[in-house]
Amino acid sequence: MLTDNEQVVVLASGGEIVAQHARCWARHQTLTDPEHAEAVQAMRQKVRRRPTGQIRGVGSASGPLVEVEQRELGSYDRLFTVIDGDAGKEAG
């Protein structure tokens, strides 16, 4: 990362510029590229328009439904050797 009093430049390991913006001296600020903000908004709208039957799982008012794996709680006990038997082996 290269910085001076005016700007911040972030470089990839190969020296390629991956981010560049004016330096902000204010505390607790988030800088967002307007093009990135537009892309995120378009992606969120695309997900929200998807019929809810396409995704199975738990949802909330703040986001789309997502599919999650559900396991028997005892499998975690066995995995972390809280109980005896099949230590480290997941229950199928």
C-alpha distance (Angstrom), angle and dihedral (degrees) to the residues before:
residue distance angle dihedral
M1 . . .
L2 3.77 . .
T3 3.78 121.1 .
D4 3.75 138.9 172.8
N5 3.80 133.7 164.2
E6 3.81 91.9 -76.0
Q7 3.81 108.8 36.8
V8 3.82 149.3 13.7
V9 3.81 121.5 -137.2
V10 3.83 121.8 -171.1
L11 3.80 117.4 -159.9
A12 3.82 129.9 -161.1
S13 3.81 117.9 -129.5
G14 3.83 89.1 -93.2
G15 3.81 92.2 55.4
E16 3.82 95.2 -102.9
I17 3.83 115.7 142.9
V18 3.82 108.8 -115.0
A19 3.81 98.6 169.2
Q20 3.77 135.7 15.1
H21 3.78 128.6 171.6
A22 3.77 144.3 146.6
R23 3.77 112.9 -80.9
C24 3.79 114.7 -104.0
W25 3.79 115.8 -155.0
A26 3.81 95.5 -173.9
R27 3.81 116.0 107.7
H28 3.82 123.3 -114.5
Q29 3.81 96.0 13.3
T30 3.79 128.0 146.5
L31 3.80 118.1 -152.4
T32 3.79 116.8 -154.6
D33 3.78 126.5 -174.7
P34 3.84 106.1 -124.5
E35 3.82 90.7 -133.3
H36 3.81 90.1 54.0
A37 3.82 91.0 49.1
E38 3.82 90.6 52.3
A39 3.81 91.7 48.6
V40 3.82 91.6 50.2
Q41 3.79 91.6 49.1
A42 3.83 91.3 50.8
M43 3.82 91.1 49.0
R44 3.82 92.1 49.8
Q45 3.80 91.8 49.5
K46 3.81 90.3 50.2
V47 3.81 91.1 53.0
R48 3.82 92.8 46.0
R49 3.83 91.3 53.1
R50 3.81 91.8 54.6
P51 3.82 111.4 107.8
T52 3.80 109.4 -104.0
G53 3.80 90.9 -128.3
Q54 3.80 89.7 70.2
I55 3.79 93.4 67.6
R56 3.79 125.1 51.6
G57 3.76 120.7 -160.5
V58 3.75 144.3 56.4
G59 3.79 122.4 -29.9
S60 3.75 137.5 -176.0
A61 3.78 137.2 -159.3
S62 3.81 88.8 -102.0
G63 3.79 98.8 57.2
P64 3.79 151.0 4.9
L65 3.77 125.2 -71.9
V66 3.79 114.9 -86.5
E67 3.78 131.5 -163.5
V68 3.79 114.9 -120.0
E69 3.77 132.3 -175.5
Q70 3.79 115.8 -116.5
R71 3.79 120.0 -153.5
E72 3.76 134.3 -178.3
L73 3.82 107.3 -96.5
G74 3.80 91.8 -129.5
S75 3.81 89.4 67.2
Y76 3.82 88.6 68.3
D77 3.80 91.0 49.4
R78 3.81 89.9 52.9
L79 3.80 92.3 43.5
F80 3.79 92.7 53.9
T81 3.84 92.7 36.6
V82 3.80 93.8 -118.0
I83 3.80 87.6 138.2
D84 3.81 129.7 30.1
G85 3.76 123.6 -99.8
D86 3.79 133.7 57.6
A87 3.83 93.8 15.6
G88 3.77 109.9 -164.2
K89 3.81 93.1 10.0
E90 3.79 117.5 115.4
A91 3.76 120.4 -134.3
G92 3.79 111.9 -116.9
